[in-house]
Amino acid sequence: MNSFTNNNIEKIYITGEKKLTGNVNISGAKNAALPLMALSLIINKDFNLYNVPDLADTRLMSNLLIDLGIKLNWKKGILNFYGKPKKDEASDDLVRQMRASILVLGPLLASQGSAKVPLPGGCAIGSRPIDLHVMVMEALGANVSFDSGFIISSLSNEGLKGGVIDFPKVSVGATESAIMTAVLAKGQTKILNAAREPEVTDLANCLNKAGANIKGIGTDILIINGVKELHEVTHSVVSDRIEAGSFAIASIITMGKVQINNINPENLTEFLNVLKLTGSKIETFKNSMKVSCSQRPKPFDVSTNPYPGFPTDLQAQYMALMAIADGKTLIKETIFENRFMHIPELMRMGAKISVNRQEAEIYGVKKLKGARVMASDLRASMCLILGALAASGISEIDGLHHLDRGYENLEDKLANLGAMIKRSN
């Protein structure tokens, strides 16, 4: 079991320029596990999740669920849930630490008829407003108000009613909220402009296994016919495509050769196409891929977009790669407004980057140099680790509490591939 107690004072030290070679197994996806865990509030019979990553965020979510009255047993990536929620108010202390805790709002409302959830905290990569979650609750018949930093949602005697939810922009979290709330609503719900991410698909597939009636899975229009209750279900969390993409870049940036296992390469099609255009060799199989590179990457411009576009969660990592590309690259960030906070730290390693609002121009250098750097958010931390793997000399990376939110056993996995990496106080 991971320990996340001292990671505010711990640092990672990396001696760069070691080629990574070998095999790595990818963990379950954090962004799929969190909404799946929230289903324990509405699946009150035997509910079992496999391939659950042991991370700071999944630990926080389990503590939040326990506080709400859910009983759970966690053993080697397997989570067994049983029991019903005992209250409708989520813990302020826990919610403040993780933005994804907003995902309990809909299931709590469906289960208890009311929900009181603090405004969430988490990564500082943009405003990520909760207005779309509120829109979902209101469209399904709830009254929503705000009081002293809490979202308060309640139902009339008629309970949840199906409705039309037409999102003004694509939102993964709000789509998940809509799905989890609508499955137990009376009548039909239509979700327009729904997010199509594999993690959303995974949630819908798990619910259908539990007796929900969701059609259009994987498209941007979801039709949900409400059911009275959900029955017992066992489900395996989809593998983490962002971790897989991060390891693909780790292989390329060190001019190594790594086989990445326990993944579905189809969930990374656009990203892998981009890597091929930088001169990398990618071989994909049913549940794995081999990634290698023997020269400096070629520059290739990208713009982040909702799935199936280039993932915003791989933008920072890709920038680390383009920092040593043979030429100039333009990267546009269209999803989050504060997602370039890794740039000043990457520049401490010798990267040449200029920023104009949501666009970054990266002028590739032949080599990065080891430096002391600080991670500002989850994906920024991986960007700096990737830079350090390619840099000459030793790098010291601070801010590991971000890293531990989303990468399971990262140092062990990298060390097994030949990286010189250690964590210490």
C-alpha angles and dihedrals in degrees: 000000000000120000116218100174104103102030093114089069099031122096135196119230119201128185103204138214096058114136111234115226135165138043131318129188116218120225128228115284117268090207091055097040096056098059090039090055090051088060088075085080091065103026098069097169127070106325120175128183123193130193092033111166116232101232139142089255096050089047090052092049091050090051090049091052092046089051089053090054103265115139116218141174120206121194128159098329095322121112121192116193128194138157131046131272111271099199141024100225122089120215114265092210093055099040092050090063098055133038093204090067087085083078090079092063098082098039091046090051091048092048102040104024088238138049135193112192127170118236103270131245130201136113118017096223098120143321096288091184121212093221092108091055088052090049089055094052093047093047089055095052105271128135110227128195137162126230131168094339095316131115107222117197126179139171132223120233088275090067126204115351128194117252146157117279113190109182115213088210136013112272124174096197095046092048089052090048090051093049095047093047098042098051091077097036121112111256131355130331123197117200114197125194089016120178112258099201117141089244090059090048090050091053093049092047091052091050092049089052087054092054102272120139108227121157130186094040110178093023131092093250117067123186115198123187108197121239129201096238145350123239134215117300141177117207137171117224113242114252120265109263091185092056089046091051090048091054091047089058091044088058094047098043091054092042088240136138118241133173110213113205138191095039142113105231090197088072088064101042098127093042093049091049088056092049090052089053089056088060099262122141113234124181115184128200132176097278104006147034138209116223125189142153134186103187142036110294120256115239117256125178119231139183121202117237139166115277129324084032127082106303119246086213089066098043096093092047092049089051090057088056094047089050087076096035121127096251143357125321130191117210120188120196110205102164108055127027099213100044099117097072090115092064100083089049093047087051089057085065090055101268116150110221135153123194131207109181106290096358128082126193113205118197105200118233125200094239141010121218128224115259145161107267139172126220115226099188142358101279093037088060091057091046090057093046089052091049090050092051089058097038127098114245130006127325126198115206122197131186097061094162085080093051093049090057092070116012120070117212091341097163092050092049093049093043090053088057092053103268118146098229135144138169121218144147 
